[in-house]
């Protein structure tokens, strides 16, 4: 079992987008306490952007959320990429690394996150690849529960597949609260019941984001809007169950100015402090 990276991330985080880079280099506004990047978007960036990025990583805690490891693919793991990733994470002192529980390659990149069949064979296959990745990186990896719209070849429930992978790989979980809600609507299950089955000791952090309502029974995970009321409620429920964990606001589409994201960041902060105050009174 790999030793966990010291838990240095805390509070409220924001996914770094280049449109906000200059503003963040001038000042990190409250309540942001850490930033997250997709490492593929920064690993080979030099020049002015590379210098600004280095300035941020030298002054601000960072996490990394991968896009292209393709854990569920039958293609061989890209060992050269993982080696380059290790150098990048170590060089910038990035505190945590996560990847999607999905795949994005089949003899070439598919440019989308595809659902892994919920089968015992697939769980074992993915777990082996996570284990190999952890060994090369010499750090724990957190896998993120993903949104999905079809489940080809399914012979396990989503939650059972997720639990099997976590156990077999002995890895961490990055809990995406919006994805739980989206999937609960699209596949008609209880989001609270899903949370209740998760092993809290494996959860290293949370993501929250918005989605698009295609129909009453079809939500599309776009990260292009503000989180909706049921997602905020689910975030609060997750804190009640698992304690307050580092929580990141994602926005990948329709990205507003940094100032316009402040109310959402402050809301995460308020829910965190409210949970901690309630817990303190209960143990008072």
C-alpha positions as CSV (number, residue, x, y, z in Angstrom):
1,X,0.0,0.0,0.0
2,X,1.4,3.4,-1.0
3,X,1.7,6.0,1.6
4,X,-0.8,8.9,1.1
5,X,0.4,12.2,0.0
6,X,0.2,14.5,3.1
7,X,-3.2,16.1,3.1
8,X,-2.3,19.8,2.3
9,X,-5.3,20.7,0.2
10,X,-8.1,22.2,2.2
11,X,-11.1,24.4,1.8
12,X,-12.3,25.7,-1.5
13,X,-10.6,25.3,-4.9
14,X,-11.1,26.5,-8.4
15,X,-10.2,24.8,-11.7
16,X,-7.6,27.0,-13.4
17,X,-8.5,28.2,-16.8
18,X,-6.2,30.3,-19.0
19,X,-8.8,33.1,-19.2
20,X,-8.3,33.6,-15.4
21,X,-4.5,33.2,-15.3
22,X,-3.5,36.9,-15.3
23,X,-6.1,37.8,-12.6
24,X,-5.0,34.9,-10.4
25,X,-1.3,35.8,-10.7
26,X,-2.2,39.3,-9.4
27,X,-4.1,38.0,-6.4
28,X,-5.9,34.8,-5.3
29,X,-9.3,36.0,-4.2
30,X,-10.9,34.6,-1.1
31,X,-12.1,32.0,-0.5
32,X,-9.9,30.1,-3.0
33,X,-7.3,28.0,-1.1
34,X,-6.1,25.8,-4.0
35,X,-6.2,25.5,-7.8
36,X,-6.5,22.5,-10.0
37,X,-5.3,21.9,-13.6
38,X,-5.6,19.3,-16.3
39,X,-1.9,18.4,-16.5
40,X,-2.1,17.7,-20.2
41,X,-2.9,21.3,-20.8
42,X,0.2,22.6,-19.0
43,X,2.9,19.9,-19.2
44,X,4.7,21.3,-22.2
45,X,3.7,25.0,-21.9
46,X,6.6,27.4,-21.9
47,X,7.1,31.1,-22.6
48,X,5.0,33.7,-20.8
49,X,2.2,31.2,-19.9
50,X,4.7,28.8,-18.5
51,X,6.3,31.5,-16.3
52,X,2.9,32.6,-15.0
53,X,2.0,29.0,-14.2
54,X,5.3,28.5,-12.4
55,X,4.6,31.6,-10.3
56,X,1.3,30.2,-9.2
57,X,2.6,26.7,-8.4
58,X,5.3,28.3,-6.3
59,X,2.8,30.2,-4.2
60,X,-0.4,28.3,-4.2
61,X,-1.4,24.6,-3.4
62,X,-2.3,22.7,-6.6
63,X,-4.1,19.5,-7.6
64,X,-4.1,17.9,-11.0
65,X,-7.1,16.2,-12.7
66,X,-6.1,14.1,-15.7
67,X,-7.9,13.8,-19.0
68,X,-6.0,11.2,-21.1
69,X,-4.7,8.3,-19.0
70,X,-7.6,6.2,-20.4
71,X,-7.8,3.8,-17.5
72,X,-10.5,1.7,-19.0
73,X,-9.0,1.2,-22.4
74,X,-7.5,-2.1,-23.7
75,X,-4.7,-0.1,-25.3
76,X,-1.4,-0.4,-23.4
77,X,-0.9,2.3,-20.7
78,X,1.2,5.1,-22.1
79,X,4.2,4.6,-19.9
80,X,6.1,7.5,-21.5
81,X,3.3,9.9,-20.7
82,X,3.1,8.6,-17.1
83,X,6.8,9.2,-16.7
84,X,6.5,12.7,-18.1
85,X,3.5,13.3,-15.8
86,X,5.5,12.2,-12.7
87,X,8.3,14.7,-13.6
88,X,5.7,17.5,-14.0
89,X,3.8,16.7,-10.8
90,X,7.1,16.5,-8.8
91,X,8.6,19.6,-10.4
92,X,5.7,21.8,-9.6
93,X,5.0,20.3,-6.1
94,X,1.5,19.3,-7.1
95,X,-0.2,17.7,-4.1
96,X,-2.8,15.4,-5.5
97,X,-3.5,13.7,-8.8
98,X,-6.8,12.2,-10.0
99,X,-8.2,10.7,-13.2
100,X,-11.6,9.8,-14.6
101,X,-13.0,6.2,-14.2
102,X,-13.5,6.0,-18.0
103,X,-11.5,5.6,-21.2
104,X,-10.7,7.9,-24.0
105,X,-8.6,5.9,-26.5
106,X,-9.0,2.9,-28.8
107,X,-5.9,2.7,-31.0
108,X,-5.9,6.5,-30.9
109,X,-7.6,9.2,-28.9
110,X,-11.4,9.4,-29.0
111,X,-11.6,12.9,-27.6
112,X,-14.4,12.0,-25.2
113,X,-14.7,10.1,-21.8
114,X,-16.4,6.8,-22.6
115,X,-18.1,4.6,-20.1
116,X,-16.4,1.4,-18.9
117,X,-18.6,-1.7,-18.9
118,X,-19.7,-2.4,-15.3
119,X,-18.3,-5.9,-15.1
120,X,-16.0,-7.8,-12.8
121,X,-13.5,-8.3,-15.6
122,X,-13.4,-4.6,-16.3
123,X,-13.0,-3.7,-12.7
124,X,-10.0,-6.0,-12.4
125,X,-8.5,-4.6,-15.6
126,X,-8.9,-1.0,-14.5
127,X,-7.6,-1.7,-11.0
128,X,-4.4,-3.3,-12.4
129,X,-3.8,-0.2,-14.5
130,X,-4.4,2.1,-11.5
131,X,-2.0,0.1,-9.4
132,X,0.7,0.3,-12.2
133,X,0.1,4.0,-12.5
134,X,0.4,4.5,-8.7
135,X,3.7,2.5,-8.7
136,X,5.2,4.6,-11.4
137,X,4.1,7.9,-10.0
138,X,5.0,6.9,-6.5
139,X,1.9,8.5,-5.2
140,X,-1.7,7.6,-4.6
141,X,-4.2,8.2,-7.4
142,X,-7.8,9.3,-6.9
143,X,-10.3,8.1,-9.4
144,X,-13.4,10.2,-10.2
145,X,-16.9,8.8,-10.6
146,X,-18.0,9.9,-14.0
147,X,-21.3,10.8,-15.6
148,X,-22.4,8.3,-18.3
149,X,-25.4,8.0,-20.6
150,X,-25.3,4.3,-21.5
151,X,-23.9,1.2,-19.8
152,X,-22.9,-1.3,-22.5
153,X,-22.3,-4.8,-21.2
154,X,-23.4,-3.9,-17.7
155,X,-23.7,-6.8,-15.2
156,X,-23.0,-4.8,-12.0
157,X,-24.6,-1.6,-10.6
158,X,-22.5,1.5,-10.9
159,X,-21.9,1.8,-7.2
160,X,-20.8,-1.9,-7.0
161,X,-18.4,-1.4,-9.9
162,X,-16.9,1.7,-8.3
163,X,-16.5,0.0,-5.0
164,X,-14.8,-3.0,-6.6
165,X,-12.3,-0.8,-8.4
166,X,-11.5,1.2,-5.2
167,X,-10.9,-2.0,-3.3
168,X,-8.9,-3.9,-5.9
169,X,-6.7,-0.9,-6.7
170,X,-6.4,0.4,-3.1
171,X,-6.8,3.9,-4.5
172,X,-8.6,7.0,-3.5
173,X,-11.9,8.5,-4.7
174,X,-12.5,12.0,-6.0
175,X,-16.2,12.3,-5.4
176,X,-17.9,14.4,-8.1
177,X,-21.2,15.5,-6.5
178,X,-22.7,16.8,-9.7
179,X,-22.0,13.5,-11.5
180,X,-23.8,11.5,-8.7
181,X,-26.8,13.8,-9.2
182,X,-26.7,13.6,-13.0
183,X,-26.5,9.9,-13.0
184,X,-29.2,9.5,-10.3
185,X,-31.6,11.4,-12.6
186,X,-30.6,9.7,-15.8
187,X,-30.5,6.2,-14.4
188,X,-33.2,6.6,-11.8
189,X,-31.5,5.8,-8.5
190,X,-31.2,7.6,-5.2
191,X,-28.2,10.0,-4.9
192,X,-28.3,9.8,-1.1
193,X,-28.3,6.0,-1.2
194,X,-25.3,6.1,-3.5
195,X,-23.4,8.3,-1.1
196,X,-24.4,6.1,1.8
197,X,-22.5,3.2,0.3
198,X,-19.2,5.0,-0.3
199,X,-16.2,4.3,1.9
200,X,-15.5,7.7,3.4
201,X,-11.9,6.9,4.2
202,X,-11.1,6.7,0.5
203,X,-12.5,10.1,-0.4
204,X,-9.7,12.6,-0.9
205,X,-11.8,15.5,-2.2
206,X,-14.9,16.6,-4.0
207,X,-15.9,18.3,-7.3
208,X,-19.0,20.4,-7.8
209,X,-20.2,21.8,-11.1
210,X,-23.3,22.6,-13.2
211,X,-25.1,20.7,-16.0
212,X,-27.5,21.2,-18.8
213,X,-31.2,20.0,-18.6
214,X,-32.0,18.3,-21.9
215,X,-35.2,16.8,-20.5
216,X,-36.7,16.0,-17.1
217,X,-35.1,12.6,-17.3
218,X,-31.9,13.6,-19.2
219,X,-29.2,15.8,-17.7
220,X,-26.0,16.5,-19.6
221,X,-22.8,17.0,-17.6
222,X,-21.4,20.2,-19.3
223,X,-19.6,22.1,-16.5
224,X,-21.1,25.0,-18.3
225,X,-23.5,26.5,-15.6
226,X,-23.8,27.1,-11.9
227,X,-24.6,24.1,-9.7
228,X,-28.3,23.7,-9.1
229,X,-30.1,23.5,-5.7
230,X,-30.2,19.6,-5.5
231,X,-26.5,19.5,-6.1
232,X,-25.8,22.0,-3.4
233,X,-27.9,19.9,-1.1
234,X,-26.0,16.8,-2.0
235,X,-22.7,18.6,-1.3
236,X,-24.0,19.4,2.2
237,X,-25.1,15.8,2.6
238,X,-21.7,14.6,1.6
239,X,-20.0,16.9,4.2
240,X,-22.5,15.6,6.9
241,X,-21.5,12.0,6.0
242,X,-17.8,12.3,5.3
243,X,-16.7,15.5,7.0
244,X,-15.5,18.7,5.2
245,X,-13.1,17.8,2.4
246,X,-11.3,20.0,-0.2
247,X,-13.9,20.9,-2.7
248,X,-13.3,22.2,-6.2
249,X,-15.6,24.3,-8.4
250,X,-15.4,23.3,-12.1
251,X,-16.3,25.5,-15.0
252,X,-15.2,24.3,-18.5
253,X,-17.8,26.0,-20.7
254,X,-19.5,29.4,-20.7
255,X,-16.6,30.5,-18.5
256,X,-17.4,33.9,-16.8
257,X,-15.0,36.4,-15.4
258,X,-13.4,35.3,-12.1
259,X,-15.4,37.8,-10.1
260,X,-18.7,36.2,-11.4
261,X,-17.6,32.8,-9.9
262,X,-17.1,34.3,-6.5
263,X,-20.7,33.7,-5.2
264,X,-20.4,30.0,-6.0
265,X,-17.0,29.8,-4.3
266,X,-18.3,31.6,-1.3
267,X,-21.3,29.3,-1.1
268,X,-19.0,26.3,-0.9
269,X,-17.1,28.1,1.9
270,X,-20.3,28.9,3.7
271,X,-21.5,25.3,3.6
272,X,-18.1,24.1,4.8
273,X,-18.1,26.4,7.8
274,X,-21.7,25.7,8.6
275,X,-21.0,22.0,8.7
276,X,-17.9,22.5,10.9
277,X,-19.9,24.7,13.3
278,X,-22.7,22.1,13.5
279,X,-20.2,19.3,14.2
280,X,-18.4,21.4,16.8
281,X,-21.7,22.0,18.6
282,X,-22.6,18.3,18.4
283,X,-19.3,17.3,20.0
284,X,-19.4,20.3,22.3
